[in-house]
Every structure is written in structure tokens, then in C-alpha cells.
Amino acid sequence: MPYKELSDLPNSVRDHLPIHAQEIYQAAYNNAWDEYGHDEERAHRVAWSAVKKKYEKDESSGQWQAK
């Protein structure tokens, strides 16, 4: 189901992504949820893909940062 607030996002998103990346995730997830007929798994894949266009995970620290 769509996420109304950033606080509704899964812990794996909230605990690891900066706020801006969370906003990207939320918007992409919600759009994909509607576009792909409420396919939750697909919506999560689309959301992570959107985040990865602007952010990358630093392998040494494990933190996500803007590209």
C-alpha cells in the first residue's frame, strides 16, 4: 500500500537512507504502486532503482550518499 509519510517507510529504508533519498523512494514507490496494479514487490524494486539513480552506497561506511 502507498506510503503517506516518511515515517511509514520500511525500517530498511528509514534507517539507511538520507531524507531526500527517502522522499525519492516514497514518490517512486507510490507511483509504481498505482501504475503496476498494486504489485508491492515491483513497487519496491522501482523505488530502489529510483534511489540508485541519485544515490550510491559507500561500501566502506555502508552509508548512502548523493552521487
C-alpha positions in Angstrom: 0.0 0.0 0.0 1.2 3.6 -0.6 3.3 5.4 2.0 1.6 8.6 3.2 4.5 9.7 5.4 8.2 9.1 5.5 7.7 7.5 8.9 5.6 4.8 7.2 8.5 3.6 5.1 10.1 0.3 6.0 12.9 0.4 8.6 15.4 -0.8 5.9 14.7 2.5 4.1 14.3 4.9 7.0 17.4 3.6 8.9 19.8 3.8 6.0 18.8 6.5 3.5 19.1 10.2 3.9 15.8 12.2 4.0 16.0 13.2 0.3 16.6 9.6 -0.8 13.6 8.6 1.4 11.5 11.2 -0.4 12.6 9.8 -3.8 11.8 6.2 -2.6 8.3 7.2 -1.3 7.4 9.0 -4.5 8.6 6.3 -6.8 7.0 3.5 -4.7 3.6 5.3 -4.7 3.7 5.9 -8.4 4.7 2.3 -9.2 2.0 1.0 -6.8 -0.6 2.7 -8.9 1.0 2.1 -12.3 1.6 -1.6 -11.8 -1.7 -2.6 -10.2 -0.7 -2.6 -6.6 2.2 -5.0 -7.1 4.1 -4.4 -3.9 7.3 -6.3 -4.8 7.6 -4.5 -8.1 6.9 -1.1 -6.5 9.8 -1.7 -4.1 12.1 -2.6 -7.0 11.1 0.6 -8.8 11.6 2.7 -5.7 15.1 1.3 -5.1 16.0 1.8 -8.7 14.9 5.5 -8.5 17.1 6.0 -5.3 20.1 4.4 -7.0 19.9 6.9 -9.9 20.8 9.7 -7.4 22.5 7.9 -4.5 25.1 5.3 -4.0 26.1 3.2 -1.1 29.6 3.8 0.2 30.9 0.2 0.7 33.4 1.2 3.4 31.0 3.0 5.7 27.7 1.4 4.5 26.1 4.9 4.3 24.1 6.1 1.3 25.3 9.4 -0.3 24.5 11.5 -3.2 26.3 10.7 -6.4 
